Amino acid sequence: MTKRTVIFDLDGTLADTSGDLIAAANSCFRGLGLGDLLDHATDAATALRGGRAMLTLGFSRIDGFGQAEVDAQYPVLLSAYAQAIDTHTVLYPGAMDAVERLLSADYAVGIATNKPEGLAETLMRSLGVRDVFGSLIGADTLPVRKPDPEHHFEAVRRAGGDPMRSLLVGDTATDRDTSRNAGVPSVLVTFGPGRDDVLALDAEATIDSYDELDAVVARLIG
């Protein structure tokens, strides 16, 4: 019998990766002689939406730069990020304790992220927690990515779970939309940047701390 399954987003959900992402984007801008265009204090939420979002925001602050520069710099950003992927990144407090409690309660757990699979694998292994998760689906694992529901479904299947008895824990509209497209509940975390924006997404549940996750999961999928 396949298990009830909890799938986690990575950036902004399991781990705060914003510092290393912003550093990688700023290395691109410096390479063009533009200096550091992003600031961690104000731009962390954009960082957690991914590389293209960061480049778009940075270039929007300089006249004469646009989509062509975003496309050209994206592989440069990925290379810079791969070289310093865990300098500032930390797991959110209580995240792995919550995952371990779910495993002890006989849930399957996996990861569905729009970070490229290779980078996600490298980061999770560097953090020492990759083997805890039964699956990891990245942006380039399948022909589709979130918010396509197949991205979520495949993460569930590879974890040994039942797609119709699953939910997605995330932090953005993309995660909320993925769960809705899949016909499963979403649980959004509010402890990252942009709490008010998260609350406005009208997910099935939100949590302010990973201490709350167990009860919410039990309520939503048994």
C-alpha positions as CSV (number, residue, x, y, z in Angstrom):
1,M,0.0,0.0,0.0
2,T,1.4,3.4,-1.0
3,K,2.0,5.9,1.7
4,R,0.6,9.3,2.6
5,T,3.2,11.7,1.3
6,V,4.5,15.2,2.2
7,I,6.5,16.9,-0.6
8,F,8.6,19.9,0.3
9,D,9.8,22.8,-1.8
10,L,13.5,23.6,-1.2
11,D,14.4,27.3,-1.5
12,G,12.5,29.3,1.2
13,T,10.8,26.2,2.6
14,L,13.4,23.8,3.8
15,A,16.4,26.1,3.6
16,D,17.1,29.8,3.5
17,T,19.2,29.9,0.3
18,S,18.8,33.6,-0.3
19,G,22.3,34.7,0.8
20,D,24.1,32.4,-1.6
21,L,21.7,33.1,-4.5
22,I,22.1,36.9,-4.1
23,A,25.9,36.5,-4.0
24,A,25.8,34.6,-7.2
25,A,23.6,37.2,-8.9
26,N,25.8,40.0,-7.7
27,S,28.9,38.3,-9.1
28,C,27.2,38.5,-12.5
29,F,26.5,42.2,-12.1
30,R,30.0,42.9,-11.0
31,G,31.4,41.0,-14.0
32,L,29.6,43.5,-16.2
33,G,31.0,46.4,-14.2
34,L,27.6,47.2,-12.6
35,G,28.5,46.6,-9.0
36,D,26.2,44.8,-6.5
37,L,22.7,45.5,-7.7
38,L,20.9,43.3,-5.1
39,D,20.8,43.6,-1.3
40,H,20.0,40.7,1.0
41,A,18.1,42.9,3.4
42,T,15.5,44.0,0.8
43,D,15.7,41.4,-2.0
44,A,15.7,38.0,-0.2
45,A,12.1,37.3,-1.3
46,T,13.1,37.7,-5.0
47,A,16.1,35.5,-4.5
48,L,13.9,32.7,-3.4
49,R,11.9,32.9,-6.6
50,G,15.1,31.9,-8.5
51,G,17.9,33.1,-10.7
52,R,16.0,34.7,-13.5
53,A,13.9,36.7,-11.0
54,M,17.0,38.0,-9.4
55,L,18.7,39.0,-12.7
56,T,15.5,40.6,-13.9
57,L,15.2,42.7,-10.7
58,G,18.9,43.7,-10.8
59,F,18.9,44.7,-14.5
60,S,15.6,46.7,-13.9
61,R,17.7,49.0,-11.8
62,I,20.0,49.9,-14.7
63,D,18.9,51.7,-17.8
64,G,19.5,49.8,-21.1
65,F,19.4,46.3,-19.7
66,G,16.7,43.8,-20.3
67,Q,15.7,40.2,-21.2
68,A,18.7,39.6,-23.5
69,E,21.0,40.2,-20.6
70,V,19.0,38.0,-18.3
71,D,19.2,35.1,-20.8
72,A,22.9,35.7,-21.3
73,Q,23.8,35.9,-17.6
74,Y,21.6,33.0,-16.3
75,P,24.2,30.3,-17.1
76,V,26.9,32.5,-15.6
77,L,24.8,32.8,-12.4
78,L,24.3,29.0,-12.2
79,S,28.1,28.5,-12.5
80,A,28.8,31.1,-9.8
81,Y,26.2,29.6,-7.5
82,A,27.5,26.0,-8.0
83,Q,30.9,27.2,-6.8
84,A,29.6,28.7,-3.6
85,I,26.3,27.0,-2.9
86,D,26.4,26.6,0.8
87,T,28.4,29.5,2.2
88,H,25.4,31.2,3.8
89,T,22.6,28.7,3.3
90,V,21.0,27.2,6.4
91,L,18.1,24.8,7.1
92,Y,15.2,26.5,8.7
93,P,14.8,25.9,12.5
94,G,12.9,22.6,13.1
95,A,12.7,21.6,9.5
96,M,14.5,18.3,9.7
97,D,13.0,17.5,13.1
98,A,9.6,17.8,11.5
99,V,10.7,15.6,8.6
100,E,11.9,13.0,11.0
101,R,8.6,13.1,12.9
102,L,6.7,12.5,9.6
103,L,8.9,9.5,8.8
104,S,8.3,8.1,12.2
105,A,4.6,8.5,11.7
106,D,4.9,6.4,8.4
107,Y,4.6,9.3,5.9
108,A,6.8,9.3,2.8
109,V,8.7,12.5,2.2
110,G,10.3,14.0,-0.9
111,I,11.4,17.3,-2.6
112,A,10.0,19.1,-5.6
113,T,12.0,22.2,-6.5
114,N,12.4,24.5,-9.5
115,K,16.1,24.6,-8.7
116,P,18.1,22.5,-11.3
117,E,18.3,19.0,-10.1
118,G,22.1,18.8,-10.0
119,L,22.4,21.9,-7.8
120,A,19.6,20.7,-5.5
121,E,21.3,17.3,-5.1
122,T,24.7,19.1,-4.4
123,L,23.1,21.4,-1.8
124,M,21.1,18.7,0.0
125,R,24.2,16.5,0.3
126,S,26.3,19.4,1.5
127,L,23.8,20.0,4.2
128,G,23.9,16.3,5.1
129,V,20.2,15.6,4.7
130,R,19.7,14.3,1.1
131,D,19.3,10.7,2.1
132,V,16.4,11.5,4.5
133,F,14.2,12.2,1.5
134,G,12.8,9.5,-0.7
135,S,12.8,11.7,-3.9
136,L,14.2,14.9,-5.3
137,I,12.7,16.3,-8.5
138,G,14.4,19.4,-9.9
139,A,13.5,21.9,-12.6
140,D,15.2,19.8,-15.3
141,T,14.3,16.3,-14.1
142,L,11.2,16.2,-16.2
143,P,10.0,18.0,-19.4
144,V,7.8,20.0,-17.0
145,R,8.3,21.9,-13.8
146,K,6.1,23.5,-11.1
147,P,3.3,24.6,-11.3
148,D,2.7,21.6,-13.6
149,P,1.1,18.9,-11.4
150,E,3.2,16.1,-12.9
151,H,6.2,17.6,-11.1
152,H,4.5,17.0,-7.8
153,F,3.1,13.7,-8.8
154,E,6.4,12.3,-9.8
155,A,8.0,13.4,-6.6
156,V,5.3,11.5,-4.7
157,R,5.7,8.4,-6.8
158,R,9.4,8.3,-6.5
159,A,9.1,8.6,-2.7
160,G,6.8,5.6,-2.8
161,G,3.6,7.5,-2.1
162,D,0.1,7.9,-3.3
163,P,-0.4,11.2,-5.3
164,M,-4.0,11.5,-4.1
165,R,-3.0,11.2,-0.5
166,S,-0.3,13.9,-0.6
167,L,0.3,17.5,0.0
168,L,2.9,20.1,-0.9
169,V,4.8,22.3,1.6
170,G,6.0,25.5,0.0
171,D,6.3,29.3,0.3
172,T,5.2,30.9,-3.0
173,A,2.3,31.2,-5.4
174,T,4.1,28.6,-7.6
175,D,3.7,26.1,-4.8
176,R,0.1,27.0,-4.2
177,D,-0.7,26.8,-7.9
178,T,1.1,23.4,-8.2
179,S,-1.0,21.9,-5.4
180,R,-4.2,23.3,-6.9
181,N,-3.4,21.9,-10.3
182,A,-2.7,18.6,-8.7
183,G,-5.9,18.6,-6.7
184,V,-4.0,18.3,-3.4
185,P,-3.6,20.6,-0.4
186,S,-0.8,23.1,0.1
187,V,0.8,24.2,3.3
188,L,2.7,27.5,3.0
189,V,5.4,28.6,5.5
190,T,5.2,32.1,6.7
191,F,8.6,32.4,8.4
192,G,10.5,33.5,5.3
193,P,10.5,36.9,3.7
194,G,7.1,38.2,2.6
195,R,4.8,36.8,5.3
196,D,1.8,39.0,4.3
197,D,2.2,37.9,0.6
198,V,2.1,34.3,1.7
199,L,-1.0,34.7,3.8
200,A,-2.8,36.4,0.9
201,L,-2.3,33.2,-1.3
202,D,-5.2,31.4,0.5
203,A,-3.5,28.1,0.9
204,E,-5.3,25.2,2.7
205,A,-3.0,25.9,5.6
206,T,-0.1,28.1,6.7
207,I,2.5,27.5,9.4
208,D,4.6,29.9,11.4
209,S,6.9,27.2,12.6
210,Y,7.8,23.6,11.8
211,D,6.5,22.7,15.2
212,E,3.0,23.1,13.7
213,L,3.5,20.9,10.7
214,D,2.5,17.5,12.2
215,A,-1.0,18.5,13.2
216,V,-1.6,20.3,9.9
217,V,-0.6,17.3,7.9
218,A,-2.7,14.9,9.9
219,R,-5.7,17.2,9.5
220,L,-5.3,17.6,5.7
221,I,-4.3,14.0,4.6
222,G,-4.8,11.9,7.7
